Each structure stands twice: as structure tokens, then as C-alpha cells.
Amino acid sequence: MIDKELERYYESMYSLFHNEGWKSLLSDLKTNALSINSVENTTDLNDLQFRKGQLSIIASLLNLEEQIRAAEEQALEEDPDAYNG
């Protein structure tokens, strides 16, 4: 069974994902990713590596909801008698 702390974690994350502020943040990140992912604006190798790091973090945030859903599904598959989240 998924423990209560983990269950509260999933519930709070889903609450976050339905928040208008979260949706606005994702929209801003998508816009920012377009300008960050520009080779012509890259000045040197250090800047390229920095941009790569920025894009990695943005991708993690953009995919967070799916990552949480997948983690919950995996936990539920490991214990079919777990709560009905």
C-alpha cells in the first residue's frame, strides 16, 4: 500500500499542476526555451554548456507532471491494493 505521506505528496503535486500559476510558469518556460536553444546567440563553449544546463532544467520542469504520474502508476502496479488516487 502507498503510505500516507506518499499519498499526500501525489495529491499536493496534482494540486500544484492544476494551479494557474503553474500553468503560467510552464508557458513562460516554453517561451524561454526557444530563445535559450539558439546557437546564433551562443558566445562561447561556456555559454553553450550553460544553455545546455538551462534547457535540461526546463525540460525537467516541463515533464514533471508526467514523471509524477509515471511514478504513481509504478507504485500502484507494485501494489494493486494501494489507494485509489
C-alpha positions as a Markdown table, in Angstrom:
| # | Residue | x | y | z |
|---|---|---|---|---|
| 1 | Met | 0.0 | 0.0 | 0.0 |
| 2 | Ile | 1.2 | 3.5 | -0.7 |
| 3 | Asp | 1.9 | 5.2 | 2.6 |
| 4 | Lys | 0.0 | 8.3 | 3.7 |
| 5 | Glu | 3.0 | 10.6 | 3.3 |
| 6 | Leu | 3.5 | 9.5 | -0.3 |
| 7 | Glu | -0.2 | 9.7 | -1.0 |
| 8 | Arg | -0.2 | 13.3 | 0.3 |
| 9 | Tyr | 2.8 | 14.1 | -1.9 |
| 10 | Tyr | 1.0 | 13.0 | -5.0 |
| 11 | Glu | -2.1 | 14.9 | -4.0 |
| 12 | Ser | -0.2 | 18.1 | -3.4 |
| 13 | Met | 1.7 | 17.7 | -6.7 |
| 14 | Tyr | -1.6 | 17.3 | -8.6 |
| 15 | Ser | -3.0 | 20.3 | -6.8 |
| 16 | Leu | 0.1 | 22.2 | -8.0 |
| 17 | Phe | -0.3 | 21.1 | -11.6 |
| 18 | His | -3.9 | 22.4 | -11.6 |
| 19 | Asn | -2.9 | 25.8 | -10.3 |
| 20 | Glu | -2.9 | 28.8 | -12.8 |
| 21 | Gly | 0.5 | 29.9 | -11.5 |
| 22 | Trp | 2.0 | 26.5 | -12.5 |
| 23 | Lys | 0.4 | 26.8 | -16.0 |
| 24 | Ser | 1.8 | 30.3 | -16.4 |
| 25 | Leu | 5.2 | 29.1 | -15.3 |
| 26 | Leu | 5.2 | 26.3 | -17.9 |
| 27 | Ser | 4.1 | 28.8 | -20.6 |
| 28 | Asp | 7.0 | 31.1 | -19.7 |
| 29 | Leu | 9.5 | 28.3 | -19.6 |
| 30 | Lys | 8.4 | 27.1 | -23.1 |
| 31 | Thr | 8.9 | 30.6 | -24.4 |
| 32 | Asn | 12.3 | 31.0 | -22.7 |
| 33 | Ala | 13.4 | 27.6 | -24.0 |
| 34 | Leu | 13.0 | 28.9 | -27.6 |
| 35 | Ser | 15.4 | 31.7 | -27.0 |
| 36 | Ile | 17.9 | 29.7 | -24.9 |
| 37 | Asn | 18.0 | 27.0 | -27.5 |
| 38 | Ser | 19.6 | 29.3 | -30.1 |
| 39 | Val | 23.1 | 28.6 | -31.4 |
| 40 | Glu | 23.4 | 32.0 | -33.0 |
| 41 | Asn | 23.1 | 33.7 | -29.6 |
| 42 | Thr | 25.7 | 31.5 | -28.1 |
| 43 | Thr | 29.0 | 33.3 | -27.4 |
| 44 | Asp | 31.4 | 30.5 | -26.5 |
| 45 | Leu | 31.7 | 27.0 | -25.2 |
| 46 | Asn | 31.0 | 28.0 | -21.6 |
| 47 | Asp | 27.8 | 29.8 | -22.7 |
| 48 | Leu | 26.8 | 26.7 | -24.7 |
| 49 | Gln | 27.3 | 24.5 | -21.6 |
| 50 | Phe | 25.3 | 26.9 | -19.5 |
| 51 | Arg | 22.4 | 27.0 | -22.0 |
| 52 | Lys | 22.5 | 23.2 | -22.1 |
| 53 | Gly | 22.1 | 23.1 | -18.3 |
| 54 | Gln | 19.2 | 25.6 | -18.5 |
| 55 | Leu | 17.4 | 23.5 | -21.1 |
| 56 | Ser | 17.9 | 20.4 | -19.0 |
| 57 | Ile | 16.3 | 22.1 | -16.0 |
| 58 | Ile | 13.4 | 23.5 | -18.2 |
| 59 | Ala | 12.8 | 20.1 | -19.7 |
| 60 | Ser | 12.6 | 18.5 | -16.2 |
| 61 | Leu | 10.0 | 21.1 | -15.1 |
| 62 | Leu | 8.0 | 20.8 | -18.3 |
| 63 | Asn | 7.9 | 17.0 | -17.8 |
| 64 | Leu | 7.4 | 16.9 | -14.1 |
| 65 | Glu | 3.7 | 16.2 | -14.2 |
| 66 | Glu | 4.3 | 13.1 | -16.4 |
| 67 | Gln | 7.1 | 12.0 | -14.2 |
| 68 | Ile | 4.9 | 12.2 | -11.1 |
| 69 | Arg | 2.1 | 10.3 | -12.9 |
| 70 | Ala | 4.5 | 7.6 | -14.0 |
| 71 | Ala | 6.0 | 7.2 | -10.5 |
| 72 | Glu | 2.5 | 6.9 | -9.0 |
| 73 | Glu | 1.4 | 4.4 | -11.6 |
| 74 | Gln | 4.6 | 2.3 | -11.0 |
| 75 | Ala | 3.9 | 2.4 | -7.2 |
| 76 | Leu | 0.3 | 1.3 | -7.8 |
| 77 | Glu | 1.5 | -1.5 | -10.2 |
| 78 | Glu | 3.8 | -2.8 | -7.5 |
| 79 | Asp | 0.9 | -2.8 | -5.0 |
| 80 | Pro | -2.5 | -3.2 | -6.7 |
| 81 | Asp | -4.2 | -2.9 | -3.3 |
| 82 | Ala | -2.9 | 0.6 | -2.8 |
| 83 | Tyr | -5.2 | 3.6 | -2.5 |
| 84 | Asn | -7.3 | 4.8 | -5.5 |
| 85 | Gly | -5.5 | 8.2 | -6.1 |
